[in-house]
Amino acid sequence: MIVTRDALRIGQRQLRGDLVVPADAGAVVVFAHGSGSSRTSPRNRHVAEVLQACRLATLLLDLLTEAEADDRRRVFDIPLLAARLGEAVDACRAAPDLRGLPIGLFGASTGAAAALVTAAQRPEAIGAVVSRGGRPDLAGGALAAVRAPSLLIVGGDDEAVLALNRAALAQMQCARRLEIVPGATHLFEEPGALDVVAGLAAAWFARHLVATPAA
C-alpha cells in the first residue's frame, strides 16, 4: 500500500510537491533539484522510485514558484533555497502521516548546496545527505558545520564538478564519502549510470536513516 499526497503546505506559500509514503516507511527523503529542473525531473523521479521500494518515503517539491524560477538570481540564491528546504523539513516533521520519521536530503546541482546548508542549520533534524552531480562548493562555510553523514556522487567524466566535489569533501568534518560513477557525465544519462546513483543513495539512506537495512 502506498499513501500519496499531491501538495504539502510549505511555510506561508503553497509550493507544489509530490509526497509518496510506503506503508512501512522507515524514513523520508526530501529532494532538492538543481537549476533548470523541477520536481518532475525524470532523473529524480527514477531515484525516488528506487528509494520508495526500499521503505523510504519521498517528497519531491519545487523550492521556487514558477515566477521565481524564471529569475536566475533566485535559482542560484542558496540561502533562499535552503530556507525553503528548511520549511519543507518542518512540514515533514509536522505531517501526521510521516509519524516523526527520520529525515534525509537528496540534492542535485544547486539543490545539493541547499541541502548541505540546511543540514548544517538543522543538525537535530537531518539524518543523512546525498548529493547527485552537486555543487557542494556553493554551500561555502556551511560545509564544515554539516554533521549529517554525507555522500557525494559525481560522474567520472564530469571533471569540473568532480574537482569541486573533491575540494568540498576536504572541507567537511562529518562522516562523508565521494563516489565516482565511471564513464558518467553530469546528468548521468549513460545506460545504467542513474541506476548506480539510485543504488548508492538507497544504501546510504538505509545505513544512516533507518534502523534495519532496506529490503
Secondary structure, DSSP 8 states (H G I E B T S, - for coil): -EEEEEE--BTTB--EEEEEEETT--EEEEEE--TT--TT-HHHHHHHHHHHHTTEEEEEE-SS-HHHHT-HHHHT-HHHHHHHHHHHHHHHHH-GGGTT--EEEEEETHHHHHHHHHHHH-TTTEEEEEEES--GGGGGGGGGG--S-EEEEEETT-HHHHHHHHHHHHH--SSEEEEEETT--TT--STTHHHHHHHHHHHHHHHHTSSS---
